[in-house]
Amino acid sequence: MGTADQQPGTDRLEREKTLWAMGFRRIAGVDEAGVGPLAGPVVAAAVIFRQGEYLLDANDSKQLTAACRERLAVAIKESALAWSVAMVEPVEIDRLNIYHASLEAMRRAVVGLSEPPDRVLVDARTIPGIETPQDGIIKGDACCHIIGAASILAKTARDQLMAKMDREYPGYGFAAHKGYPTVAHREAIRKQGPCPIHRKSFTLLPQRRLFE
């Protein structure tokens, strides 16, 4: 854990430092994982660090190895002022559509924080249903430290869940591809049909007619 007077390598604290200077003290970063898969929930996380604190390596989860994400997830949970992980299950995704389901997962993550934020930074969106002032930041998981930290928690939580689902629903390879539409996953669906955690509404998209 570092402090803001120690400049992180890519200066991803710029947005947070500006908000701290404006008087905001509990800045939450929010991000999601699992919009693209054919199976499993969409998972969101929210994180608040104490003013002036950061984890140097916290970055866009897609730029990190699985081992690095796991290590950082532990460090984030230990050092954060507050953190929360929430999800929307496949049946809800089918009802809401994936876009609105991802927003709902992020809303639940913010509401689940033990410390209420006074500002929310979100990766490229605006979360409906929360009164806290918020900013949607394009590519926020890569350029904003606190959103990067949230992306790590969301990704690791979802990956762990999909590994568990691999044991519960063998034959689909969930532990390897995490539900994403790989060739192996598509072939498994054709052979076995969908299982209860597949998103049935995705058959409505022409490029994803896999359940016929």
Secondary structure, 3 states (H helix, E strand, C coil): CEECCCCCCCCCCHHHHHHHHCCCCCEEEEEEECCCCCECCEEEEEEECCCCEECCCCCCHHHCCHHHHHHHHHHHHHHCCEEEEEEECHHHHHHHCHHHHHHHHHHHHHHCCCCCCCEEEEECCCCCCCCCCEEEECCHHHHCHHHHHHHHHHHHHHHHHHHHHHHHCCCCCHHHHCCCCCHHHHHHHHHHCCCCCECHHHHHCHHHCCCC
